[in-house]
Amino acid sequence: MVRGRLPRRRALVVANHLSWLDILAVLAVAPARMLAKREVRDWPLIGLLAAAAGALFVDRARPRALPATVARVAAALRAGHPVAVFPEGTTWCGVLPGCRPGGGFRPAVFQAAVDAGAPVVPVRIGYRLAGAAPDPTTAPGFLGDESLGRSVWRVLGARGLTAEVTVAAALHPGAGADRRLLARAAEAAVRLPMPRPAAAPPAPTLRVGVGLAA
């Protein structure tokens, strides 16, 4: 289910991060280049899709490479590409009821939007189970030391799993904008409560589950 419209021109798309499924959810609704950790390149299917979409891979074990990564994102934005980023840095379930608050949006990558003069589009990703309570589910969560294989197996068994992508209003940083304030504003937009589904679910719906129905 998609609420709002993701940009098809240059923009820094920033989203919360719950699961490896988030990558598929974003790519399914927007032709964005992903900023992903280096390990994603070796993941079955997901790595291939991310690479085919022009993903920018970052080695999180090399903090000194961060300025170069920000520069690459800014260059992609200047070239007219939307770039999707998970600024929490890793997966959290903090946007869902009963979860810890989350890691907070790290401000570094927001400098790329400032440098390129590109809008920032906050996106909230959540998941629900058909026929279950209307509250979001943590079933697709990929947290802690769980292996990718175990997480995939659990997701494949979650019948009627639906991804919901909610697009907030774009933020337009001016020249010399404070990346920390920009990160806080984007995070606040993403943390807004997820709307409950209507009695008749609107289309289009992105389903994740058996057979990628994932």
N, C-alpha and C positions, 0 to 999 in steps of 0.2 A: 504494500500500500504506500502510495507516495502522496504527501501533502506539500503543495508548493512546487516550484520548478527549479531544478538545478541549472546553473549556467552552462552554456555551450561555448562561451567565449572565456577569455582569461579571467580567473578568479582563484583565490585561495579558499578551497572548500575545507572546513575544519569540522571534525565530528568526534563524538565520544567513541570509546573503543571498548567493546564487550567481548567480541569474538572474531575469529578468523573469517566468519561469515560476513563481517562488516565490509570487507574488501569486495566480495561478490555483490553485496547490496548496493554499494556506491557505483561499481562498474556497470551494474544492470540499469541504472537510471541516468548515468552521466558519462560522457567520454573523457573522463579525467585521467591525468597521469598521477599515479600514486607515489607518495613518499613512504617507503616501506623498509623495514629492517632487512639486512642482507640475507638472513636465513629464509625469508619468504621466497626468494628466488628458487630455492630447492624444494619447495613444497609441491606435491602433486597437484595438477590442474590450476590451483590458485597462483602458483608462481608463474606458470605459463601464461595465464590470463593477464596477470599484472605486467609481465615483461612485454607481452604483445601490445598492451595499452601504453607502453613507453614509461614504465615505472622508473623512478629514481630510487636506487637502493643505497642505504646508509649503514655503515658499520658502527653500531652503538658502542662497541668496545674501544673506539678511537675518538674520544671527545674533542681532540684537537682538529678533527676533520669537520667539526660542526660549521665553522665559517664558510668552508668550501661548499658544504651541502646547502646552506642558506643561499649562497651565490648561485648555485645550480637551479634552485627553485625560482629565484628571482629572474634568472635568464629564461626559464620556461614560461614564466608569466609574461615577460616582455615579448616573447615570441607568440603570444596569443593563446597559450594553452591553459585550461583549468588544471590546477594541481590539487589533489586531495591529500589531506594530512590528518593524522590522529595525534593531536598535540599532547595527550596524556603520556605518550611515550610507551605505554604498554596497555594491556587489557585490564579494565576495571568494570565493576557492575554498579558503580556509585549512582547512576541515574535511575536505578530501579528501587522500588520499595524494599526496605530492610537491608540494604547494602551499605557498606562504608562509603564515605563521601566521594572517593575517587582521587586520582592523582593530581588534579588541577591541570590546566592548560599551560604548558611550558611556553614561554614567550619567544624563544629564539627564532622559530620559523616565521613568526608574524613580521619579523624584520624584512623578509623577502617581499611581502605585500607592500610594506611601506616603501622599500627601495624601488619596486616596480610600479608603484602607483596603481595597484590592483585592488579591487574590492575583496572583502573577506565575507564568505557566506557560511554562517554557522548551520550545522546539520545535526539533528538528533536521530540516532538509530536505536530502535527497540524491537522486541519480538513478542509475539503472542501465540498461544496455542488455541486452535479452533475447538470450540465446545467447552473450554475451561473457563475459569474465572476471568473477568474482563481485565484484570491487572496484568502488566507485562510479566514475562517469564525470564528466568535466568538459565533455561535449558541449554541455549547455545553458548553459554559463557565458557571462555577458554582462559582459565585462571590458575595461578600457582604452578605446581610442578606437573600438571596433567600433560600427557603426551598428546600430540596432534591426532594420532590414530584413535585414541580413546575418545577424544572430543568428537571426532567425525562420526564414530560409531554411535555415540549418544544422540547426535543431531539426526542421523539417519533414522533412528527409532522414534523420533519426536513427530508423530503424525500431525498434520495440519499446522505446522510451524509457519508463521507468517512474519516477514520482516516489514517493519514500518519505518519509513524515512520521512522525516519532517524537516522542511527547509525554512529557516528563519529569514527575516529581512537582512539584506546585505549591509555590511558596514563599510564605509568609504573613508579610509584613513587619509589625512592630508599629508603633505610633505613634512617630514620631520616628526611624524606622530610617534607617541610613546608606545612601543611594542608591548610593554607590560599592561598598560591600560587597555590596549586593543585585545590582548589575550583574555583579560578579565571580562570585557564586554561580550566577547564571543562565547566564553564559558557560561556566562549568565544566561545567554539566549538558549544554549543547549540544555541547561539544567531546568528549564521550565517544565512543569508537569506534562506528561504525555496525555493527550486527549483520549478519552474513552471511546471505543468504537461505536459508530451509529448502529441502529437496529438493523439496517440493511447496509452491509459493508460496501463502500464505494470502490470503483475500479480506477486505475489498474491495480492488481494485487501481485506482489512478488512473493511466491511461496518457496519455502526452503524445507526440504525434508527428503523423503526417499527419492532417489534417482536425480538428485539435484533438480528435482523439486527442492534441491539444496542450493 
